[in-house]
Structures are given as C-alpha cells and as structure tokens.
Amino acid sequence: MPTGAPEGRDHDRHRRHAGPEDRPVSTALPNDAATTDSDVPGHSHAKQGLAKLALGAIGVVYGDIGTSPLYAMKEVFVGHHPLTVDQLHVLGVVSLMFWSLMLIVTLKYVLMILRADNNGEGGSLSLLALIQRKSGGGRWGASLVILGVLATALFFGDCMITPAISVLSAVEGLSTVQAGFDGWVLPISIAILVGLFYIQSVGTARVGKLFGPIMLTYFIVLSVLGVINIAARPDVLMALNPIWAVRFAMNDGTLAFLALGSVVLCVTGAEALYADMGHFGRRPIQLAWAVPVLPALMLNYLGQGALLLDNPAAASNPFFLMASEQFRLPLVILATMATVIASQAVITGAYSVVQQAVQLGLMPRIRIDHTSASEAGQIYIPVINWALMTMVLLLILGFRESSNLAAAYGIAVTGTMFITTCMMGVLFRRVWNWPLWLVAGFVGLFVLIDGLYFASNLTKVPDGGWFPLLVGIVIFIMLTTWAKGRALMIERLREAAMPIAVFIRSAANSAARVPGTAVFMTSAADGVPHALLHNLKHNKVIHERVILLTVKIADVPFVQDEMRIKQDDLGQGFHRMVLKFGFMQEPDVPAALALAKNCSGEFKMMETSFFLARQTLLTSDKPGMAIWREKLFAWMLRNAESAMEFFRLPTNRVVELGSQVEI
C-alpha cells in the first residue's frame, strides 16, 4: 500500500469522503488472476527505475527497523529483565538478533511473503482479499476475516508506539553528550512530534525527497560504527554461530525466554516490507534489504556487542557510546532525523490502511484529503492524524523513557507476525498448492518462532504491554461492529425491496415522466432503491432515463476501465448499472459514467440528478447484534461523512432522501 510521505501544496489538495454506505463490502471480479510481480500498471512505481525505487524504499520501508539499533540492545541488558553483561549473554543475544533478522525478515518476509502480492499491493487486508478471491473463502473464510481484521487492529497500536519510542530513544542520546541535557529530552521529543504531525496537512514533498539519501547516510554511519568497534574486538564475530544462542538458552532458559521480548525489537518494522509493497514494488524492497540495510544492521549489532565485551558499563546506551565524544552530537542529530523519517512512514502507513479499511467496508466514511494532484497514494486523513498525535503525546508523557515504552512495544508487532504466519499457511496450501508436508514444515517453524516471541512479550503486559492490546481490542470491536451493522442494514433493505420488474410495470406508465436523467445510488444490485420509491411518493414524477447504480469495491487493488461497467437495459427508460473499482482506487462516479455506452445516450452532468438515501436506524424487536453494538454502529453512521463527496458527485446535482431501517 502506498505509504510515502504526503506531497503537494495546498492548491493541489482536494477533499473526498470515503465510506461504504451505498455499496456492499466487497466483490470478486471474474478472471482477475493475481500477478506474479508487483510492477502493476497504474502504480506510482510502474515507470520508475529500480535504483530510484530502492533508494526510496530505504527511506520509507526500512525507517522503522533501521532505527531499532537505537534501543534494542540497550533494552536487553538494562530493561525490565536485565542480563549480566558477559561473553555468554552478549554473544547469545547478538546471535539471536542475527538469526532473527535472517529467518524472520529475510526468509519469511523478503523472500516468501513479498511474493504474495494482490495485483501489486501488500499488507494484511490485501493478503486476506487475495486468499478469499483465489480460494473462494471456504469453511475458513470467517476465521480468515477475523484474523485479517485483528492484524489491522494491532497495527494501529504499533502506529502509536513507533513514533514515541523512536524519537524519544534518539533524543535520549543527548544524555551521552552532556549530563545536563537530560531535562531537555521530553520537551524536545514532544516539539519534534508535534511539528511532524502538524506538517502532514500541508504535505512534505520537498522533505520527502530527502528521506532516501538521509537514511542511506544513516545506514552507512551504522556500518562504519559497527566496523570500528568490531575491529577492536573481532571475537564478537563468533556470535554468527547459532551455537551461542543455544548455549544462552541452555544455560538459563528462563532469562533467555524473557530476553526474547527485547530481542524481538530488532525486527520491529519487518511487517512494513509487505505493507509498503504497493508503493515501491517487490524487487526494489528486496534490493534495499540486501544492500545496504541488512549488512548495516548486522554490523551495528555486532559492533554494539563488541563494545559491551570491551566495556560492560556501556550497556546504558551502547548505540551512542559506540561513537567517540566529539561525534556523539552529530550522531544524535542524524539518529533523530532517521526516527522522524521512520515516524513519517508509520503515519502515512496508517493513512493507507485506513483508506483500505474504508474501501473494503470495515470503517465508515471519513474525510480524506489528497495532498498531490498526480499521486493518488499521497493522502492525509485529519481525524487519524490528530488522534495519532494525541495518543503519541500521551504515551511519551505517561511512560517518559524509551525503556518504559519498550515494555509496551513488541506485542502488537509479534501478534501481527503470528497472524501473518497463520494466513501464510492458508496461502501456501490453498492458493499456491504447496504439498502438505512442505506447508507444515515451513509454517510450523515460524509458528514456533513467532509464538515464542509473542509469548515472551505477553510477560510485559503489566509493565505497559496492556496498551497495544487495549488499542487493538477497541479498534477490532469498531471494525467488526461497522462491518456487521452494514451487512444487517443491507439485508433489511433487500428484504423490503420491491422487484424492479413489478415497479416498472406499475409505475412507468402511470407516473408523469420528466426530461433528464435520474441516478439512484443503491447498495443492492436488485430491487427498487428506497430513494426511488420516496421520490415517486413525494414528487410523483419519474425521469425519462432512470439509472439504478451500484458501486462495488473489488478485492483487487485496481480495476481497469474496460472492466469498470456492467449495465442492463430494463426497458421503459430504466437501466441497471454496476460500477466496479479496486480498493486502492477512488470511486469517481461521474468519470465512470462518461465511459458508459449503449445507455440511451451520453451523460450530461447538468441534466443529471443523483438521488442518495440516508438511513436512520431503529432498534428492532429482535436485534441482529447486541444493543450496545447497535448504538455504537448508529453513532458511527451518524458521524460518517456524506456519500456525495465519496463518489465525487457534483454538489449542485445531489438530492438526499431519508429513510428508517430496523436492525
């Protein structure tokens, strides 16, 4: 999904409102096989060069995992379950980090999961849509939907913690420059984050172009620091042998298990590789990981291990203490810039996930601004932006130190990784048709690894791990409540709908016909829309041409124009039309109508009226879900933005008619 920095100036920005009020949740397209590569026409990366895209991926995709060295090693040795700084523990931890990067990031994500592109897009929701389309849902369909929604909910907890812990850990480097700077850590961190969230609304095009070069410089510095310290203690290279991880576990199994909760911090951000595939493509992300990200990370972790072998007291902040005193302040500045870039990537990633969730019918319509006239993926969502900023600031003020935040970090990440592994098993077996023994072996390995990391992080729940779990539960409830409520509403409307053939026979010849075209938006592709019945009842007229229009969001990212429209002539001037859009596309109804042919002439907007229905919910005698959930759904429905802007309808050609629905 696109997660690049928003770009463009104010005059390039236009508003739209997204939401599923007048359409079903999703629909599969016929014969829409997934591609084997992510260079899909229509993506912003389709015509860009591999090297340029790889540089961009370094700045956006790897910002999160690239800033992990700031706090991962420190948290292992001075966190909530500190380890003794000796050869066994240092080499054991570095060995765990190395093999975690190789197995989880390189093998699982870079080599395997990146192959599961849904017509160029990645992420939990895209993977869910791909599996459902290719396998037809099956008996595991409902469980897969729950897993996909749960992974999305956990992602938002990660989005809140990442900016807080990244920026705070970088600014804490000031304490290694001069002790008197300690009191400035919180104010500076808060000022940086407030400024970052503030500039989202105006776009960051010029700054965004610097993300790749800055992060490339940052990774080069990571490598240089690592090499310098490894040269002083080359025996740290023994940690590349997995036997040291085994010795660590055998020597003290309990401490090794607890340490996993901190070791996993070295792979936080790995899920961004898959989520950002739609913006950069598979091959640029793989290239950026191979050179320079993975070598830089490993050299730096080895360098921190070498420093600890030589100076155990450096465990208080090994990343910054790797540098000599005269270079620490520039290192703090560079690290802070890197964490700002990582935070920017997470924020824009949240925008993209929200956009997908809205298009797939998991969230109500909300205001979405486009910060670029040329890049559809460059978006800004005010309510998400300010909600994230509020939660990030509360986290910093509540936890105050990066070590305390580290206790809250990890659960959302490991939970998402575990869910992805489960979905990956279904993908391998039902979509890629792997033999059962191979699926069991591959998935079993990662269920064990991800399960151990997740279980270790559960021990941090009392120390702050409750926060991402609470956020995930709240968002999961909201997403599922909206999806269930919409399904119930559509079902009730369909039950009360009059057959269109009966309506045409009874009303078409008896009611007065007036010039022009009337487009009635309806979520059901059959029956008579309520808005049409209300219009006939109150105005007692029918237009010469009546279009019963349904917009469907497919479970593919993009739908080509030639597959956009399906239409049927119902006779007597009535036409049934279905417009299909991908879940990464804007449902621009006027533009789609301009493509329509064989529909009794072209569409002229000044002669066309659009009729929308706005429902008011009533509680039925036998409610379809718990009363508190019905009230929550009603509140979400009332606060959803108008469908007019979502479909980009001309404001002076829209008529809204109200109706009441019992659910």
N, C-alpha and C positions, 0 to 999 in steps of 0.2 A: 504494500500500500504506500501511497506517497507520503513521505514524512519529511520532505525537505523543508527548509526554512521558508516561511511565507515571504513572497516578494511582491514588489509593485508599490506604487504610490496611491494616495487616497483616490485620485481621479481614475485609477484603474480598477477600483474596487466596486463590485456590485453585490447586492444582497440577494440571498434566496433563503427560503424556509423549507426544511426537509422534514418529511414525515409520511406515514403510511395511511392516513385517514381514508383515502379514496382508492385503495388498492389492496390486494391480498399480500401476504408476507413475501412470498417468492414463487417463482415458477421456473421449471427447467425448460430449456429450449431443445427442440429436436435436432439430432445430428450435430451437436456442438462439442466435438471432441476436444479435450484439453491439448494444448500444445506441449511439446517436449522441451521447449526453450522459452525463456521469459522475454525474448525480444519480440514482443507482440505489437503489430501496427496499432497506433493510437496512443501508445505510452509515450511519455515525455522523453524516455531514454532510447526510443527506437532508432533515431538517426544520429545519436551522439557516439563519439569514439570510445573504445574500450578503456584507454588510459584515462581519459577525462572522467568517465563514469567511475572508474576505480578510485580516482582521487576524491571525487565527491562522496563515495561510499566511506572512505577513510574518515571524512569529517562528520558524516551523519550516522551511518550504520554502526561504526565502532567507537563512537564517543563514550558510550556507557561502559562497555567492557574495557576500553582504553584507560579510563580513569580509576579502575579497580585497584591498581597498584598503590594508589594513594592511601588506602585504608585496609586492604585485605590482610596483608602480612601483620600489620600492627594489631588488628583485631584478634588474630590468632594467639598472639603472645601476651597481650595486655588487656584483652577483652573480658567478657563475663566468665570465661573458663580459661584463664591464662595457663600457658605451658612454660615449663622450665626452658630457658634458652641454652640448650646444649646441642652437641652434634647430632644425637639421635632425633631430637624433636625438630631441629632446623632442617636437616636433610629429609626427614619424614614428611614434613609439611610441604617443602618445595617439591618433593616427588609427587605428593598428592595433587598439588596445583598443576604440575606439568601434565600428568596423565589425565586430569580433569579437562584441561584445555584440549588435549589430543582426542579423548574419547567423546566428551560431550559436545564440544564446539566443532572440532574438525570433522570427526567421523559422523556424528549424529546430525548436526545442523548443516555444515558446509558441504559435505559430500552426499548426504542422504535426503534430508528434509527439503533442501533447496530444489530438489528435483520435482517436488510435488507442487508445481505452480498451477494455479487455476487461471488459465489463459493469461499468464504473466503476473498475477497477483499472489501474495502470500499472507500469512497470518492465520490465527485460529479460525476466524469466520470464513476465510477463503478456503481453508482446508476442509472445514465442515461442509461447505457448499459443494466442493469438488467430490468428496466421498458420497454425499447424498445423490448427486447427479449421476455419478458413474455406477453406483451400486443400487440405486433406486430406493434407498432408505433401508428397507428390510426390517427385520424384527429388532435390530439395534438402532433404528432411526431415532426414536425418542431419547435414548441414552446418549447418543452422539450429540444431539442438540443440547442436552443439558451440559455435557462436557464442554462443548464449544462456548456456550454462554458463560459457564463458570470460569473458563480460562480468560474470557473477555473481562469478567468482573474482577478477577485477580489482577489483571493488567493495570487497572486504574489505581489499585493500591500501590503498585510498583511505580506508576507515574508520579505519585505524590512523594514517595520517599526518595527517588533517584535525585531530583534537583537539590533536595535538602541535604542529603548525606554527601553528595559530590562537591557542591560549593563549600559546605562547611568544612569538609576534610582538607580542601585546598587552602582555604583561608587560615586554617589552624596551623599551616606551615609557618605562619608569621612568628609563632612561639619559638621556632628553631632559629629564627633570625635574631630576635631580641625578646627577652622575657617580658618586658613592659608592654609588648603588643597584645598580650592575652586578652585584655579588656576590650580590644577593638574587633575581636573575631566575630561576635554576634552582630554588632551594628553593620560591619562591612558586608557580611553574608546576607543580611536582610536587605541592605541597599542594592546589592547586585541582583538579587532575585526579584525585587520589586521592579527594578529597571528592566529586567529581562521580560517579565510578564507585560509590562506597560508597552514595550515596543512591538508586541505581537500585532496590535491593532493597526499599526501604520506600515507593517511589512518590514522585512530586513534583507532586502535584495542585495544591497552592496556589501553588507556584513556577511551575508550567507556565502558570497563568492570567496570569502577568505577562509571559510571553515576547513576546506580540504588542505590548503597549504599550512595553516596553523597546526592542524592535527598531525600532518606529516612531520612538521618540525618537532612537535611534541614526541612522536614515536621515535624519531632519530635521537632526541635527548634521552629518552628511556633506554635506548640501546647503548648509547655512549656511557651513561652512568653505570649500566649493568656490566659492560666490558671492563671498565676501570676497576670496579670492585671485585670482579671475578679474577682479574689478573693478580690481585693481592692474595686471594685465597682460591686457587684453582681446584682445590679438593672439593669445593661445593658442587662441581660437575658430577660427582658421584650420585647426586640426587636424581639424575636422569634414569638411574636404575630403579625399577619399581620395587626391588627388594627392600629399599629403605622405607617405603610406605608400609610394606608388610611387617617389617621389624617394629615400626612405630605402633601398628595395630596390635601385634602380639605382645609387645612389652607392656602396654597399658591400654586395653581395649576400650575402657570407659572414657578416658580422656581423648582417645583417638576419635571415638564416636561423637563426642561433644565438639571436638575441633572441626568436624565436617561442617558444622553450622557456620563457621567463619571461613573455612577453606572455600566454600561454595561462592563466596563473594568474588572470587577471581573469575567466575564465569557469568556474573550478572550482566545482562545485556546480550547474552547469546540469542535470546528469542528475537531480538531486533533484526538479526540476519535474515530471518524468514519474513518478518512483518514488513521490512523495507524492500523486499524483492521487486515489488511493482514499480518502485521509483528508480531503481538502478539496474535491475536485471541480475540474473544468476551469476554469469561469468565475471562481471566486474566485482561483485561481492566476494567471490571465491579468490580472485586475483589479489584484492586488497588484503584478504586474510593471510594469504601465503606470503606476500611481500607488501608492506612491512609489519603488519600488526602482530601476527603470531611470533616471529623472531624477536620483535621489540619487547613484547610482554614477557617471554621466557627469559630473555637476557636480563630484564629488570628484576624479575623474581629471583633468579639465580644470584644477581648482584646484591639484592637485599639479604638473601641467605648468607652470602659471603661476608657481608658487613656484620651480621649477627654472630657468625662464627668468630669473627675477629674482635667484636665489641658487643657483648650481650646487652649492655645498657642502652644501645641504640634501638632497642625494641620499642621504646616510647614513641618513635616516629621514624621508622627506618627509611621511608621513601625520601624525605627531605635531608636526612642525615647522611645519605649517600653522597651528597654534594658537599664540597668544601664551603666554608663560611661565606666567602666572597661571592659565591654563585647561588646561594640559597634564596635571596630575594628575587632575582630574575626567575629562578625555578618556581617560586610561589606564584609569580605573575603569570608565567606560562601555564602552570597547572590550573590556575583559576580560569584562564581563558579556555582551557580544554574542558573544564567542568561546565562552564557556561554553554559551550557548544553541545556537550552531552545533554544538558538540560533542555536546550532548544530542540534537539532531536526528539526527546521524550515528549515534550509539549506538543509538537506538531504531529507526533505519532498518535497522541491521544485524540487530536482533531480527526485524523483519518479513521481511527477505529470508531469514533462516534458517527462519522459520516456513513461508514459501512453498516453499523448497527441500525441507524435510522432507515437506510435504504432497504435493509433486509427485514424491516418491520419489528425490530426489537426495542426501539425507542420512539417517542413521539416526535413530531416536527419541532425543530429548533432552528434558530436563526444561524445561518452560515454565510459568512462574508468571503468573497473571493478577492484575494489580495493581488492577483495577477490577471490581466485580460487574456494572456496567452497560455498560461499553465493552469489546467483545471485542478491539479492536485494541490495548488497553493491556496490554502483556506485558513480562515480564522473564525473560531466559534466563541463569541463573547462569554456566554454563560459558563462554558467549560474552562475558559482561560481564567476568569476571576474565581471560580470555585477551586481550581487547582492552586492558584496563588494563595488563597485563604488557608487551604489545608497545609501547603508547604510552610507558610509562615508559622502556623500553629505548631507544626512538627518541630521547627527549629526552636521556638520559644519554649516548647514543652520538654524536649529532650536535651537541648542546649549543647551537646557534644556529639561528634560523629560516632564515637564508640557506643553511646546510648542508642543512636539511630540504627547502628549496625545490628542491634538486637531485634529491631523491627524489620530489618531488611532480610531478604532471603526466603521467607515463607511464600510470598507471592510469586517469586521467581521459580523456586523449586516446585511449587504447586502447578504453575503453568507448564513447566518442563515435564512433569509427571503426566499431566493431561495430554500433552502433545505426544508423548510416547504411546499412550493408550490409543489415541486416534491414528498414530502412525501404524500400529499393528493392524487396524482395520483397513487402512490404505494399502499396506503391503499385500494383505490376503485377498481383499475383495476388489480392489481396483487394479493393482499391479499383478495379481495372480501368482504371488510367490508360493513355493511349496510350504506346507505347514511346518515342517521341521526347521526351515530357514527363518520363517517368521518367529517361531517360538524361541529360537536361539538368539536372534538379534534383539527382539523386543524384550525377552527375558533378561538379557544383560542390562539394558537401560532401565527396566523396571526396578532391578536390584540397585543400580547406581542412583537413579533419581529417588527411589524410595528411601535409601539410606540418608541422602541429603535432606529430603523433606522431613523424615522422622527426627533427624538431628535438629532441624530448625524449629520443630514443634516444642522442643525444650526451652525455646526462647519466648514462648507465648507470655509468661508472666512478666518478662522484662521489656516488653514492647511489641512482641510478635502478634499480640492481640489486635493491633491497629490494622494491618493489611487484611487480616481475617474479617474484622468488623466491616471494613470498607467493601470487601468482596461480597459479604453476605447481603449488605444493604443494596448494592448495585445489582446483584443476582436477583433479589426479590423484585426490584423495579423492572428489570428487563423481562423477567418471566411474567410478571403481572401485566405489563403492557401487551406482550405477545398473546397471552391467554385472553385478555379483555377484548383485543381486536378480533380474535378468532370468534369469540362469543357474539360480538356485535355483528360481524359479517354473517354468521349463521342465522341470527334472529332476523336480519334484514332479508336474507334469502327466503326464509320461511314465509314471510309476509308478502313477498313479491308476487305480482300478478304475471302470468305468462304473457310475453310480449305479443304473441300472435293474437291472443284474445283481445288485448288492448287495442291493437291496430285495427282489428275488425270493428270494434265497438266505438272507438273514438275518432279514428282518422277521417271518417266520412261525416260524422255528426258535428265535430267541433269546427270553429272558424279557423281557416288557415291564413297565416300572415306571412309576408315576404321575409326572407332572410334565413339564416342557419342558427339552430339552437344545438349546443353541445352539452349533453348531460353527463357529468362525471359520475361513474358508478364503480363500486368495488367488485360487483358480481358481473360476470360475463353472460348472464342470462336474466330473465325477468325484467320488470319495469322499474327504473330508478324512482325512489321516493320523490326526488325533486321534480320529475316529470309529472307525477300524479298531483303534487301540490301546485305546480304551475297551471295545470289544466283546471284544477278545482277553483283557484282564486282568480286567474286571468282569463280562463275559458277560451284560450286560443292555443293553436299548435302551429309552429313554424313550417314553412314549405319543405325545409330539409331538417331532419332531426337525426343527430348523431348520438348514439349511446356509446360513450367512450370509457374504456377501462385501461388503466395504466398498470402494467405488470413489471415487477423488478425481477429479472432472471438471476439465477445463481451462478452467473458468469460475470466477470468484471465489465466486459464491453460487448455490445450487440451492434453489428454492422447495419448500416442504413437499409440495405436490401432485405434484412430480416426484421425491420422495425415494425411494419404494419401488417395486420391481418384484418380484413374487412369483409362484411357480408351485406348484401342488399336485401332488406326485409320487406321491401315493397311499400307503396304509398308514401314514398319520400323518407322512409325510416332506414337507417343504416346502423349496423353493429360494427364497432371498430375496437381493436385491441392494439395498444402500443407497447412494445417491449423495450426496456432499457437495461443495461448492465448495472450492477450495484455500485460501480465507480463512475457512473455517468449521471449527468443532470437530466431529469425528465422534462425536457423542454417541449411542451405540447404544441405551441404554435409552429415551431420549427419542424416538428414531425408531421403536422397536418399539411404543411407545404409540400411534403413528399407524396401525399396521398393521390392516387389516381383512380379513375373509374368510380368516383363518388359523387356523381351528378354535378360535376364542375369543380373548379378550384375554390379554395377557402380564402375569403377576403375578411380580414380581421374586423374592419369597420362595419361589416354586415353580419358578423357572427356574435352570438351571445353565449356565455358559458354559465351554466347553472350548477351550483355546488350545494350539497346537503351538509348541514351542521347538526350533529346529533346531540340531544340531551339525554342523559342516562337516567333510567328509573329502576329501582330495585324490584325484581320480580318476586312472586311468591316462592319460587324455587330457584334461588340464585345459582348461577353457574360456578361461582367461586366464593370464598369466604367474604363476609360483609366488609371487613377491613380492607381486603384487597380490592373489592369493588369501589370503595371510597377512594383508595389510592389511585385506581385507574381513572375514576371520574375527575380527580384533581389533575392528573397528568393530561387528560383530554382537554380540560378547560384551559390549561396553560400552554397547550400546543399552539404553534403559530398557524396562521391562515394557509390553507391549501393553495390559495391564489398564487402566492409567491413561489411556493414549491414547484408548481407546474409552469411558472413563468407566464401566467396568463395576463393579458392586458387589463390593467386595473379598471378601466372605464367600460369594460365589456363583461363584467362578472356580476352575477346575481346569486346571493346566498339565501337558501330556504331552510328553515329549521324543522326538525322532526324529533320525536321522542322514541327511545328504544329501551325495552326492558331486557336486562341481562341477569 
